[in-house]
Amino acid sequence: MSVISTSQKQQQPQMKALELVAQHKKQAEVGTLLSRRYGQLLRSEKHTDCIFHICEQRLKCHKLILSAASPVFEAMFYGPLQENEPQIEIHDISAEIFKVLIEYIYTGSVDYECLQLEACIELYYAAEKYLLDQLISGSLLAVTHKLRFCNILPALELGVCMNLDSLLDVCMTFFMRCCVSNAQYMSYLKEHYVHVSKECVKAIITACKEPHKLLLWYVYEWTQQECMELGLTPSDADLVVHELELGAPAWQAATTKALSSTADNSSSTATLVERCYYKACRPFTVDSQTNIWRLRLKSSRFISMLGLVLHSRLTPNLNCTISHGPRQQLLEYRESLRIDVYELPSGGNAVNVDNVVWTHVVQSQTTKYNCDLHLSWTREQDCVLAPDVIYELRLRWDSNAFGAEYPCSLQSSKIDGIQFIDDGDSFSGSLVKGLRYVNLV
């Protein structure tokens, strides 16, 4: 009769966990091997039994492999209404995207980094058509990561016109969170106006529960453009608005409400992130020559920046001596500064001072010496940072702060997907400790 020692009993769960990890690793290796073999089979065109014709291009495939992945292909090749002709015409998907679809069926992978937003949307349409669930979720996730100010309206247009509900939900969520109440997007849209269909405008109005200024401005611009395209005069704009199911009195009431109030966007709780401290550096002194501190930021996703955390001022040295009683220690001061955010041009390092995208002024904020300085603002005043765009943040003090000293320190450069790029050499440190933000996507 064998006796199992206590140490052996303790080792059994660990051994089972190691066996499970090894089993998963082996399954992954088998899956990778099979995908490589299927990929080679597709590229070699051996033993193919069907041919797809897409935009004057041919793609040879295997019915069995396609049918195992998609119930649509299974019905096409082996169902009661099966195609007896091995030559299949594809008219609603481009050759490039159909090849990506077939490559995914054979290998189980898609390189979304190489696809533009329009290609990801078309791939989502193809995945919906052939009922490929994992490709549907993967392409929608890729669309979410690729949405920007410059492409959100065309993406909404595609979602509405192609009647793709899940895509429309993703794009509309982005539009409502990142665009509709954002002054930065309004400035962008005024310079890059995009005209969409009436159905798309109606979908936006239906989804928007508050008459935001941007929406009202855009609908006004849209009606003017629609009148021009229809050969109508600007005085006929009420007729176009009526087609959007917004009567003139209701439109005027909504305009008045939007101009006199702002939407409540405070439902999301802001996240505070602070950089890891490494070591102290020489303090930063504000004077007539150096009254601006620069810091560059880069986010991996759309975020709404709602505050900054800075090192507070050092306690000043008292120049006078007090003969009667102990010297009085200063405990607090009034902080006043201006924060400007600039967007750096793609591939460039120089900042165009006229290209400021956001400004906030802190006026006489009561702050204690030698404590963290928390600067914050409301959701209506937020600064939206787009993913993979480098912004330069400038802190500017006026002459009232000359002589003030702020501690600096070496700190981590990246936290929670937000990259801090400090100005100057690596030994100068930074007085910015962190920031408050809300994820928008």
Secondary structure, DSSP 8 states (H G I E B T S, - for coil): -----HHHHHHHHHHHHHHHHHHHHHHHHHHHHHHHHHHHHHHHTTT--EEEEETTEEEEE-HHHHHHH-HHHHHHHHSTT---SSEEEE-SS-HHHHHHHHHHHHHS---GGG--HHHHHHHHHHHHHTT-HHHHHHHHHHHHHH--TTTHHHHHHHHHHTT-HHHHHHHHHHHHHHTTT-HHHHHHHHHS-----HHHHHHHHHH--S--HHHHHHHHHHHHHHHHHHT--GGGHHHHHHHTT--HHHHHHHHHHHHH-----TTS--EEEE--EEEEEEEEE--SS--EEEEEEEESS-EEEEEEEE---------S--SSS------EEEEEEEEEEEE--TT-----TT-EEEEEEEEEEEEETTS-EEEE--GGG-EEE-BT-EEEEEEE--GGGTT-EEEEEEE-SEETTEEEEESS-TTS-BSEEEEEEEE--
